[in-house]
Amino acid sequence: MESPFASDAVARAEKDRRLEGWKTAPRDDYKGIIPSNMLWGGRKGTGDSPPPRFRHAVRGRDADSLYYMIDLHGSSGLFHYRISERKETRLFHHAQFRSHGMAFDPDREVLVISSENRDGTAYLAVYDKEGNSKGTITGGDAMDTAPSCSMRDKGVVWFQSAGIARDRQSGHAVALGPSVVNRLSYSEGKLDTVLEDRAFDFLAPREDGRGVLYYIRRPYERSGVEAAGSIAKDAFMFPYRMLKAIFGYLNFFSTIYGREPLRSAGGPAHDPLERDLGALWLHGRMIQAANVSREESRGLVPASWQLRRRDRTGEDALVAEHVVSFDLCEDGSLFYSNGFEVFHILRDNPTSRKHDGIIEAVSAA
């Protein structure tokens, strides 16, 4: 499907680029030291804005109803799509709104959305099916993300949560703790931590109709803390890094004043869009997709990213490796992706379908 709102936004941006692109176009006869785009208002062209992106598509009350987020020009909007009528309805659109997951509760006909605060925390909030906020259900100095509604128990939301470490003086966030899996009965106001291990992240929990919990487990990587040996490495690399910085400084002035860099070009410059597509932000971790070979690798992420299931007795089992995203179906089957293929497991019989591009997320409707 194609979003009419996103299509119109792209068309408007392209029209603006054609009408006003002359202001930021390079001038061959320019010989001064001030860039031409600064002389014409210092404004980047509209073509520099990232394209619209779909986020967090979830099924509504029935298979004909679809809710999704769209990121566009630094803002995000919540939309509802009626598939049979090909009708899109914008429920809300806010600037500086960033979501980290969404779920639809069919029993109460509400949406549970993870929203980010300006201080770096994220909380879960409830919205009705028309997009009106009904209040928050979590809080604290943590990232509460990836909500999902239980297929077994009414009024129960599963989500992942990671505590935030902050600098004592500035208060800025410097690291995230290991992600845990929480079970919240927001009708009773009861919160339980079900999965927690300082050595692992537990991500994207989903509970099926039998009470079996599925989740992604990966090794936890410390951030903001010096690893052993990093001081010696920094001391060894200091001369090289200093020479590199001096060369970059001189190269900048040579380019600005002499209009010729000190270093000859070794080939065509990479397009910024290509560099952007080479990296993906998956479950709070940056993945350099450009460095992963589709032919040589079994997935976009390492084998340590495991899809696992835990039954009601606490028995834990491995389902698949190299898992980027997954979702459960009402018939008891599940879909998961390794970033290049989508797998469907029904009665322990997996089938797969390859995709030409990179698969960032899957959602079962």
N, C-alpha and C positions, 0 to 999 in steps of 0.2 A: 504494500500500500504506500501511498505518497500523501504526505500532509499538505493540504491546501494552504495552511498558514505558513509553513516553511517554504513552500514553492513561491508564494507571493513575496515573502521576505527576500528570497534569493533574487527574484526578478527586480524588486525595488533597488536592491544593492547594486545589481548589474547596471540598471538604468542610471543611478547616481554616479557610478564609476565612469560611464560613457560621457555623461554631461559635464562632470567636474574633473575628469582624469587629466585634462590639460594643465591643471594647476600644479600637479605633482609629477608630471612627465619630465624625464631628464632632458637637459638642453645641451646639445653638442657644442654650441658656441660659448658656453659658460666657462670663464677663466678665473673667477674670483675664489675667495677662500670660504665663503658662506654657501652652504648647499642651497640649491634652487628651491627645494621644498620649504626651507625656512623663509625665503623671500616671499613665498606665496602662502603665508599663513601658518607654516609649520605643522600642517595637518596631514596625516597619512590618508591615503586613498581608502575608499570603502572596500576595495578588493583585499585589504590586509586583514579583514575580519574573518574569523574562522567560520566554516559553514555550519548550518544547523545540524544538531545531532540528536537522535532519539535516545531516551534514557528510560529504563525501568518500565517496560511495557508489561501490564498485568491484565488478566481477564477480569471482567466485571461480573455482574449477576448471572449472565448466561454467555454462551459462546458467541453471541452476536454483539457483545459489548466489550470494548477495549479501552483501557486507560493507559496513558503514557505521558512522559515528560519530554519536553524539547528544550535544549540549550541553544540560545541564540543571542549573540552580541553581548555577552556578559550577564544575561538574564535567563530565567527559566520559566516555563509555563506548563500547567497541567491541562491535558486535553482528554476529551471523551470522543470515541469514534463508534458510530453505529455501522457495522460492517454491511448489513443488507441494504441500507439506504445510502452508503458511502457518504455519510454525514459526519463532519467534524465539528465539535463544540469546544470552544476555549473556556475553561472553567476559571482559571486565573493566570496572570502573567506578571511576575514581580522582578524588578531589577535586583541584582546581587543576591538572588535566591539560588541556593545550591542544595540539591537533594542527594542523599546517599542510600537510596532504596525506597521501595514502596510496595505495599501489599493491600489487597482488597479483602475485607471481611464480609462474606455473603450473608451471614446471619444478621448482622446489624446494618448492612449496606453502607459501610463507611470505609474510608481509605486510611491506612496508617502509613505516614510518610516520615522518613528521616530527614531532618533539616539542619543545616549548619549555621551556627552562630558566628558572629564576627570574632569572637575570642578563640575560635578553633574547635570548640566543642560541637557536638551534634546531639540532638534529642529526637524523640518520637512524638509526633502529634497526630491527632485524629481530625479528619475532614469528612464531611458528609459527601454524598454522591454528586452534589452540585458544586463542590469545591469550597464550601464554607468551613472555616476553622472551628473546631469544637473543643480545643484545648490540648495541652501537652500531657503525656503519660509517663515520661521519664525526664530526668534532669541530672545535674552534677557535672563535675569536671572530667568528662569522658566523651568518647566518640561512640554513640549508640547508633548503629547502622544495620542495613540489610534485614529489615523486619519481614516476617512471614506469619500468616495466620494458621493455626493448627487445623488440620483436617479432621481431628478427632474431638477436641474439646472446644466448646464455644467460649468466646471472650478471652482466648489465650493467644498471646503474641510471642513468637520467638525472635530473638535478635542477637547480634554480636556486639560486644562492648569492649573498648580498650581505654584504660586510664591514661591521662595526659600528664607528663612530667614537665614542670615549668622552671624557668630560671628564677632563683630566689629574689634577685634584685629587679629585673625588668618585668617578670611575670609572663614572658613570652613562652609559648610551647616549644620544647626542645626535643621531645621524644614521645613515642607511644609505647605503652606496655603491651604485653601479650593480649590478644583478643580472646575473650571468653564467650561462652554461649549462655544466655539468660532466658528464662521462661517467665513471662509476665502475664498474670491474670488481671487485666485492667478492670474487670468488673468487680473483683474482690480487693484489688490493690495489693496483691501478693507477688513478690519478686524472688525467684530462686536462680542461683548460678548452678548450671547443670554440668558444664564441661570447663575445666580450668587446669592449665599446666604451664609453668613458667618457661618450658622449652618449646611450646607450640602455640601457633595461632589457630583458633577454631572459628570457621567462617561460614556465613550464609546458611544457618540452620533451617531445616524444613522437616515438619512432622506429618507423616501420612495418616490415613484413616485407622490404621491398626496401632498407632502410637509408636511406630518406629521412627527414630530421629536420624536424618541424613545431614551431613555437614562436610565441609572441606577442611582438611588438616594440613598444615605446612609448618616447617621449622620456623621458630621465631627468630628474627634478626634484630639485634640491638642497634639502635640509632642514637646518635648524640653522645655516645660513650666511646672513648678511645679503646681500640682493640690492642691486645698485647703486641709489642713490637712496633706500633705505629710511630712512636717518638723516634726510634732509631731510623726508621724508613724516612721520616720527614727530614731528619738531619742529613741523611745520605743524598736525598733528592733536592736539598736546598739550593746548591749551586746551579743545577740545571733549571730549576723553576725560576731562579732570579734572572738568569740569562734569557730565558723565554719571555719573562715580563719586560725586560729592557728592550728586547727586539720588537715585541708587540707595541711598546710605547713609541719607539722610533718609526716603526712601520706606519703607525697611525698618522704621525705628523708628515711623513713623506707622502702619504696618500692625500691628505688634506691640502698641503701647501704645494707640493710638486705634481699632484695628480698622477702619481706613479708609485706603486708599492715597491718596497725593498725586495720582496720575494716575488719571483715570477710565478704566474699561475700554472699550476700543474694540471689543469683541466677545467671544465666548466664548473662554476659554483653550484652548490646544491641548492635546490629550491627549498625555502623555509617550510613549505607544506610537506615536502618529502621527509624532512627531518622530523617534523611533528608526527607524521604517521609512523615513524620508526620507533616510537615509544608509546606504551600504553600504561595507564594507571589502573591496576587491577587489585582490588581489595586492599587499597592503601599501600601498594608497592609498585614502583616503577619497573616495567618490563621492557627491555630493549628488543622490540620485535624485529628490527632490522638485522640483528645479530643471530637470529634463529633461522636455520635452514629448514624449509618445508620438507625437502627430500631426505635430509639426514636425521632430523629430529622427529620424535614421536608426539611432540606437542609443543605449544608455545611456552609452556612453563615446565619446570623440572618434574621428574617422577615423584619427588617428595611432596608435591601438591596432590594429596590423595582425597578421593571421595570415599567416605566411610559411613557406615550405618551402625546404630546402637539401638538394640531392642529394649523392651521395658524391664528385662531382667538385668540390664547393664552389660550384656555381651556385645562386644565391638568387633566389626569385621570390615575388611577392605573390599570396596566395590570396584574402583578404577583408579588409575594414576594419570598424571599430566592433566588434571582437571582444572579448567578455567572457570566454568560456570555450570550449573545444573538446575533442574526444576522437576517437580513431581506432578504426575497426572492423577486424576480422580480414579482411573481404572487400576491404580497400583503400579503402573509402569513409571519410568523416569527417562528424562532426556539429560544428556551432559555433553560438553564440548571440550576438546583439547586445544581449541583455538583455530584449528584447521578443518576439523570434521565435527559433525553432530551425531551422537550415538543415541539410539533408542533401545532401552532394555525392557523387554516384556517377558515375564516368566523365565528370567535368566537367559533369554535368547537375544543377544545384542545384534542390532543392525546399525549401519552407519551411512552417512551421506557427506561427501566432501563439498567444500565451498571454496570458490576462487579467492575470496578475500580473507580477512582475519575476523574471527567470530569473538566478540567481546563478551557477549552475554546471551543466554537462552532463556526463554520463558514458555511454559506449557500452557496452552489454552484449551 
